[in-house]
Amino acid sequence: MSRSFLTNKSRRSFYTTGRGPTPRLRPSLPTIEEDARPNYDVKKYYPARVGETLSEKYRLISKLGWGGDSTVWLAEDIKRWFWQPNQYLTLKIMNSGVREGKSAEKNLKIFQRIDELRSGPSSHPGQAYIRLLKESFKIQGPRGGHICMVFEPLREPLWLLAKHLGGVGLPLAILKPFLKQLLQGLDFLHSHCHVIHTGNQCIPLLTKILDLKSDNFLTGFEDPNILENYVRQQQDHPAPYKLHNSRPIFQSRPDFGPLKKPGVETVKISDFSAAVFGDVDAPHNHDIQPRPFCAPEVLLKAGWSYSADVWNMGVVLWELLANTALLNGRDRHSHKYSRAVHLAQMIRLLGPPPISLLEKADKKICSDLFSSQGEFRFPDLIPPEDFSFSNLTPFLQGEEKRLFLAFAKRMLQWDPEYRATARELYGDPWLDYKP
């Protein structure tokens, strides 16, 4: 029997002051949080406050981030016995609304399947690298119910780890073991759970708005004292907030500070808010992924499945290694994103797309971009010949570079059927290469 993730009873939340100084009201704070979104709807977000207790159990300590459909908070479990050590959790408070409620319920079904298969008779090593849901419950806000999801707290995305290590990207000695963990986690999702990750929703304040992507790869804490020190700091100096139509918007505090010691050993795939089931009758065809990470079948609306995650993993390598984008789709004149420019960049790197892919594409999109013979209608957008995998990878040299590019090209294929699977990639020679 699998456990239910959502309690039947909706509990009203209540405010408690908590320990330490009262958070400061700062009306002059700029619009840097959820209110910066063009379609921000104050009615949908839950008006959470630092010090508030949810479900009579979780006291909010600080806001860690926000997204288009939620805010994310660090909280303390206050229901523990006095002799037990403090326990901190991450709470994701979903927005209210019919669409948001359906999305959250779908997300819970994803986690329920993962939990059932994780607890089943056949274990998979990749399950250790998935951030699992611990509990969910519902609270009542001023304008409806909000589903709350409870997770273990994790330290930071891989790009921020690189920053704390003092480099532009992650050192190979750290990145390669992490990639092996991520590939095992991805294989667990694909082959065991039949789940496609596809992307993310929560956008921490410090991250670049660039889905399977580096913001979704979170590391654990190398020292348990880091959380305690962070909590003490938040209690002594709580984040400021401002009011937007009488609703508090707190400044996010997602940075847990510099590494105390080397030895971050685990990375986990997180944020399944856009995940879908892969064992369906027909390929998915709705829009997914931030634009720089879009797989070609997503751009062309040719139907996508598990291999879209593999494309994401391939593109994200450049971000992890050098904090740069392999493909950006940016028009050199308007400096805005262009689907045509994005495909032109792919054509320069991969050659023309196969007719078999174009035949599956949306007819209008395809006819706007390609002739009936498969010729690209905008050849002037194709970058010059120096736009190559080799020139876009100046941070590696020699045999390391040769093996890396061979590894990446196994993922970056026009035809989804020709991309390697996560399981096949796990044994790639580059991951074990040591000069």
PyMOL commands that set and color helices and strands:
alter all, ss='L'
color gray80, all
select helices_A, chain A and resi 34-36+98-118+125-129+158-164+172-193+214-216+225-236+291-293+296-299+307-322+339-350+355-360+363-369+379-381+398-409+416-418+422-426+429-432
alter helices_A, ss='H'
color red, helices_A
select strands_A, chain A and resi 11-12+14-15+52-54+58-67+70-77+88-94+133-141+144-151+156-157+195-196+202-204+217-219+241-244+247-250+267-269+276-277
alter strands_A, ss='S'
color yellow, strands_A
deselect
rebuild
show_as cartoon
